[in-house]
Amino acid sequence: MASVESLEIQVDVNQAITSLQRFQQRMNSIPKSVTKLDRTINTLKRSFNGLSRIMTSPIRAITSLRGALIGLAGAFAMREFITFGATFGREMSKLGALTGATGKEFLAAKAAIRETGRSTAFTATQAAQAANVMASMGKSAKAISVELGTVVKAAGATNTSIDMMAESLASAQNTFGVTAKVAANVFTAAFVKSRANVERLTHSLRQVGAVAATSGMSLMETAGAAAFLMDRGREAGQAGTDLRNIMNRLVKPTRQAGKSF
């Protein structure tokens, strides 16, 4: 019969053999793990290569789109430039026909128009259109070159289109015989101090201007009276009509009294 010591040794040996076998099994599994890892890496490589190809296509597409957009913007800018040149040329031809100006006077007006486009918020084409409005109301090319700057300043101060301001000032000048500067000051003051913006005041003056001027009233007095009525709720046209009726009633008795002598 084996002794207790020999049994204990046998147990220890058996445990050692079992541990060795387990170690060998783990060692044997390493190549399989390495192979699995290689497969995983290769799969990842293929995935990244596919992703790279997928990403390359949009990048190429974006690059192509960018090039197309740049080309389109360039074409649009060129078209706008050509359109601007053609429109400006037509406006200047129209100005020459309206004023009959040639030589230095026409060149001076053209220079004033170009300077407006260069140094203000208005374009040269807009300035040329305003100049044509002035010309259609009897302004000469020389007067336009002198007064256009005043029109531009008044338009900017009253937040009004340049052609609207050109018409309003020229109309007031023709009716009341004032300078462009005086007319601009009246319209600007009315804009700042009342409801009578340029459009409203112009509309009101159409109704009353001729009668007021004939009656001896100044542009400032007439505009002030119209603005007074508009501030109290009268519409622009009605304010001018009311003033005209009042003036007609005041003038009529005077004329009748004059006839009695």
Secondary structure, 3 states (H helix, E strand, C coil): CCCHHHHHHHHHHHHHHHHHHHHHHHHHHHHHHHHHHHHHHHHHHHHHHHHHHHHHHHHHHHHHHHHHHHHHHHHHHHHHHHHHHHHHHHHHHHHHHHHCCCHHHHHHHHHHHHHHHHHCCCCHHHHHHHHHHHHHCCCCHHHHHHHHHHHHHHHHHHCCCHHHHHHHHHHHHHHHCCCHHHHHHHHHHHHHHCCCCHHHHHHHHHHHHHHHHHHCCCHHHHHHHHHHHHHCCCCHHHHHHHHHHHHHHHHHHHHHHHHCC
